[in-house]
Amino acid sequence: MSSSRPSMHPYSAASTSLIPSKTPLAVPPKYYSPEHYRGLSCLAVGAGAGGSVNMLAKVIIVDYWGNAMLDTFVRPTEPVIDYRTAQTKITDEDLDGPQALPFAIVQARVIELISGYIIIGHSLWNDLSVLGIG
């Protein structure tokens, strides 16, 4: 026995006889090419009273294919109370060495790399907050 039930596909009309011919159907979701995505990850160390204030220590930005566009340590802007080395693997040598860049330079570079892109990451609100962009 054939069913006379209308198609329930989200992008098709329930019954073409009930919908005027000029009425648009549901619009399918928009898809973006891989070039439109950036992955962002930040690591923070502890500053302030008891090391309770997150301070940017490392930033990594990758493209859709995982190629690093930025991978750098960030010089502290305040004294570091807790390097959180067990979680971050960051030590004082990482942040005091010549490989660590000033915060303002890193912040500007991150803005340049993510502006206009779809950003993928875990706890992005936290990453953007320590970057001072959120």
Legacy VTK file of the C-alpha trace (Angstrom):
# vtk DataFile Version 3.0
C-alpha trace
ASCII
DATASET POLYDATA
POINTS 134 float
0.000 0.000 0.000
1.510 3.308 -1.016
1.477 6.205 1.359
-0.098 9.494 0.421
1.755 11.261 3.239
3.701 14.332 2.167
7.474 14.350 2.247
8.838 15.456 5.616
12.271 16.419 4.297
13.078 19.801 5.880
13.742 21.437 2.512
10.669 20.253 0.641
7.123 21.497 0.757
4.628 19.436 2.738
2.229 19.641 -0.152
2.868 21.664 -3.269
-0.845 22.230 -3.732
-1.038 24.079 -0.392
1.872 26.458 -1.010
1.649 29.247 -3.578
4.217 28.792 -6.328
6.119 32.010 -5.460
6.606 31.108 -1.778
10.227 30.103 -1.111
10.849 26.837 0.662
13.122 26.551 3.679
16.632 27.761 2.919
19.296 25.094 3.368
22.105 25.850 5.814
25.076 27.772 4.471
28.311 25.864 4.062
31.738 27.424 3.894
34.852 26.199 2.158
37.771 25.052 4.330
39.571 28.348 3.734
36.968 30.105 5.916
37.973 28.326 9.154
40.666 28.976 11.759
41.377 26.952 14.898
42.343 28.895 18.020
43.852 27.658 21.261
45.336 29.679 24.112
47.146 28.665 27.273
47.068 30.856 30.347
49.209 31.108 33.449
48.113 32.506 36.799
48.716 36.103 37.841
47.260 38.232 40.615
46.310 37.087 44.103
47.105 33.401 44.425
47.519 33.062 40.656
43.762 33.245 40.184
43.812 35.696 37.251
44.280 34.140 33.811
47.083 35.716 31.780
47.900 34.776 28.194
51.025 32.629 27.880
50.762 30.839 24.517
48.666 31.142 21.364
48.242 28.675 18.524
46.218 29.353 15.375
45.845 26.697 12.695
44.117 26.580 9.342
41.508 23.979 8.376
44.223 21.417 7.590
46.069 21.890 10.889
48.947 23.957 9.525
50.217 26.344 12.184
49.730 29.970 11.221
50.861 31.217 14.622
52.454 29.283 17.478
54.122 31.514 20.024
54.731 32.152 23.679
53.668 35.523 25.084
55.723 37.654 27.460
53.915 38.186 30.756
52.404 41.618 31.334
52.303 41.031 35.110
54.307 38.841 37.496
53.441 35.157 37.081
52.338 33.560 40.340
51.481 30.100 38.974
52.817 28.701 35.693
50.314 25.830 35.939
53.079 23.673 34.498
51.267 20.399 35.221
48.492 21.448 32.833
50.265 23.841 30.446
53.825 22.446 30.356
54.894 26.115 30.380
57.903 27.172 32.445
59.473 30.525 33.256
62.109 29.908 30.557
59.367 29.718 27.915
57.982 33.138 28.802
61.266 34.897 29.580
63.190 33.703 26.532
63.672 35.429 23.194
60.966 33.274 21.593
58.243 34.964 23.694
56.647 37.939 21.954
55.112 41.027 23.580
51.383 40.783 24.283
50.419 43.724 22.032
52.187 42.200 19.020
50.577 38.800 19.577
47.148 40.357 20.087
47.429 42.333 16.832
48.596 39.258 14.909
45.731 37.139 16.281
43.178 39.777 15.289
44.695 39.876 11.805
44.553 36.077 11.447
41.015 35.497 12.751
39.103 38.556 11.515
36.483 37.507 8.994
36.942 33.782 9.676
34.882 31.164 11.468
36.814 30.355 14.633
36.850 26.811 15.968
38.070 25.908 19.441
37.267 24.843 22.971
36.197 27.526 25.478
36.623 30.269 22.896
35.106 32.836 25.260
38.020 32.196 27.619
40.624 32.389 24.835
39.183 35.640 23.499
39.044 37.021 27.036
42.744 36.409 27.786
43.554 37.856 24.362
41.618 40.987 25.299
39.425 40.639 22.209
36.290 39.189 23.774
LINES 1 135
134 0 1 2 3 4 5 6 7 8 9 10 11 12 13 14 15 16 17 18 19 20 21 22 23 24 25 26 27 28 29 30 31 32 33 34 35 36 37 38 39 40 41 42 43 44 45 46 47 48 49 50 51 52 53 54 55 56 57 58 59 60 61 62 63 64 65 66 67 68 69 70 71 72 73 74 75 76 77 78 79 80 81 82 83 84 85 86 87 88 89 90 91 92 93 94 95 96 97 98 99 100 101 102 103 104 105 106 107 108 109 110 111 112 113 114 115 116 117 118 119 120 121 122 123 124 125 126 127 128 129 130 131 132 133
